[in-house]
Amino acid sequence: MNISDKIMLLRKKRGLSQEELADMLDVTRQSVSKWESGQSVPDIQKIVQLSAIFGVSCDSLLKDEPINDLAEPISEKVAKKIDKPRAEVVLSRSKIDALTYAIAVALFVLSPLTLILLNLGNLPEKLGYAVTVTVGVISLIVLVAVGVGLVIFRYLRRETVGDGECVAGEVKQYVEQSKNSFVPIFTSLIICGVTLCLVSVIPVLVCWLMFADYLSVGIAITDIAVAAAVALFVVAGVRWAAYDKLLGLGSYSEEGRRMEKVSELIGAIYWPAIVVIYLASSFISGKWDKTWIIWPIAAVLFAVVAAITEVVVRLRNRDDKQ
């Protein structure tokens, strides 16, 4: 019995379709089909993965001998399947997660709003600079604290999907259909968010050119628009991530998880540095109503850094495979 016949036999005995096996191995269904028809042979890395999935040794796959017995899969991770009730719970919880995280992120963006409004007209002179800064900073800290609390609370109550867990068969079809139904909503959320980002600069420009005394109002409106846009992005992203998590796609694929680890490392260094820059520049300049601009700039730069990182990781992975 050659390796092509063994792969087909073992796959069928495990109750896996060619597509399901391809998902486990991070290859296309056509690749599995070619292996089973004898048109090509899996490389050594895939043979190791196949032996773990089927619960047989690599020698059993490679030797031209029949396989008599099927042991339990060596890799429990790749054998875990998510049933429909659990998939429904994950998708349902993702809606609550999305709303909670969106509110939290919006609070972060809105945290300097009080400082901005307190700089309206001659309020700083009336209230005193010390009082203005104190009230503004307290408001900022409270909003950030509430946002952090929401994130921690929701994180502790999240429905997790372990590494290697995924849907298959009819459950996979159900999740894919649900994801396809969400695509129009996802698209609408992204379009609205982008539109808000684009028009958010208008209030600042109008106030700057025509109503200089009310520039703080323009900045405040811009801040609110940006907060709403970011909230829409978060809702779309969190819900989309739930589908990818169940299907093992995107950042939840093997390659995606590697990129996620790199992004987490970069973020752990990048964002604390931004906080330090923001606080230092704000305290030194005393212009809390203007230094908030650091955050949207930092977000755009981080997106650029993340995109460059993804390209570099993909190129490196491609070189490693070759």
Secondary structure, 3 states (H helix, E strand, C coil): CCHHHHHHHHHHHCCCCHHHHHHHHCCCHHHHHHHHHCCCCCCHHHHHHHHHHHCCCHHHHHCCCCCCCCCCCCCHHHHCECCHHHHHHHHHHHHHHHHHHHHHHHHHHHCCHHHHHHCCCCHHHHHCHHHHHHHHHHHHHHHHHHHHHHHHHHHHCCCCCCCCCECCHHHHHHHHHHHHHHHHHHHHHHHHHHHHHHHCHHHHHHHHHHCHHHHHHHHHHHHHHHHHHHHHHHHHHHHHHHHHHHHCCHHHCHHHHHHHHHHHHHHHHHHHHHHHHHHHHHHHHCCHHHHCCHHHHHHHHHHHHHHHHHHHHHHHHHHHHC
